[in-house]
Amino acid sequence: MRKILAAAAVATAAAAALTGTAHAETNPACPGADQIGSTAYVKNNGTTVASVKQYAGCGKNYSYIYVWDSWIASHGRDFTLRTYVQTRPNLTHGYKTGARGQRELWSGGADTLDQCTRAHGEVDGSSYFLFAKTGERC
C-alpha cells in the first residue's frame, strides 16, 4: 500500500511540474520590477510553448519569456530564445538572445517608460519559429 501511495505522490508531483503554468520570475537586473499588462502565449498548433510578459521597474521596461515544462518534455531543448521591448514603429529595445536550450530570458532594460511598449518573445527551434507579443501599454 505504501508503494502505491508513494507512486501516486510522485505521479502527482510530476504532473504538476509538467503544466508549466506556475513560475515565479524575478528580474536579476531589477528584483522589484512588476508585471504590466497581460501575459501573451507563444503557441504551436494550439499547444502553449512559452509565456511572454512585460515588466516595469528601476526606471525601465523589460520583456521576459519562459518556456513551459510541458513543451520541453515533448520537444527537448533544441531551441533558442529571443526577447525585447518593442515601441512604435516596430523599434526594438533591450534585445537579448539566450543560449541554446535556455528556458527563460530577460531583455535588457529599455528606457521606454514614456512610450507605448509591448514585450516580444521568440522560440526558434530547428524545425519551427514561434513568437508572441503582449498587448501594447501606454
N, C-alpha and C positions, 0 to 999 in steps of 0.2 A: 504494500500500500504506500509506503514511504517513497519508493521508487516512482510510482505513478504520480504522486503529488509533486515530487521534485521535477519530474519530466514536464508536468503541466506548468509549473512555475517557470522553467526555462523556456518553454514554448511561448508563454505569455510575454516574458521579457523580450524574446526575440521578435515577436510580432510588434511590440511597441517600438522597438528600435528600428524596424523597417518602415514605419509610417513616415518618418522624416518630417513630421509636422511641428514638433516641438524642438526648438533650438534657441537658446538664449545667447544672442550675439552681443559682444562688447567691442567697440571700435578701439583698437590699440593706440591710435593717434589721438583719440578724444573719448575717453571712457564715459563721459557724461552726455554724449550725443543721443538724441531721442529720435525715434522714427517719426517722419512726417508723411502724411498721405497714406494711401492703402498699399498693400503688397500686390505685386504683379507675379504671375506664374509662367515660367517657361514650360511649354507643353510640347509633347510629341505624340500625335495621333490620340489625343485625349488623356495621355498619361502625364502626370506632373513630373517634371525633371528637376526644376530648381525654383527658388523664390528670389525675387528681386525687390529690394527696399531702398528708400531714400531716408537719410538722416540729416539732422542739422545739429550743430554744436560747436563750441570753440570758435565761433565766428565763420564757420564754413559749412558747406553741404558735402555729403558723402553718398556714394552708392555702394550697395552691398549685394552680393549674390551667394547663395548657398545651395549646393546640390543635395537633393534628398537621398537618404539612405536607400530607399526602395529602388531608385534609378541606378545607383552604384551596384546594388546587389544583383540586378538583372543585366547591367551593361558594362560593369567594371569601371576602371579609372582611366580609360583611353580617351581623355578629353582635356581641353584647355579652357579656362575661364577668362573672360574679359569683362571689365565693368568701368563705367564712367558716369559723370553727371552731364546731362545734355541741356543746353539752352537754345533759344531761337537764334538764328535759323539753322538748327542742327549743328551747333558748335559743341565740341567735346571738352570737358574739363576733368582733370584728375585721372586720366586714362591709365589703367593698370592691366597687365596680363599676368595670370598666375602660372605656376609651374604645372607641367603635365600631371593630371590626376589630383591636383589641389581641389579640395571640396568646398572651400569658401574663400571669398576675396573681397577686400575693401578697396575702393578707389582712393586716390589721393584726395586731400582736401581741396575743395573748389571755392574760390572767392566769389560766390554767386548768390549770396543771401538776398541781394537787391534785385534779382532777376527771376523770371519764371523758369523752373527747372523740373527735370524728371530724371529718375535713375534708369540706366540702361545696363542690361546684363546679357552675356552670351555664353553658351556652352557649345564649344566647337570640337566635335568628335571626328574620327577618321572617316565615318560614313554619314555624318549629319552636321548641320549648323543650325542651332536654335537660339532664339533670343526673346526677350520681353522687355517692355518699358513700363514704368509706373505712370500713373496719371500725372499731369503737369500740376505743379504747385506754384502759385504766385504770391 
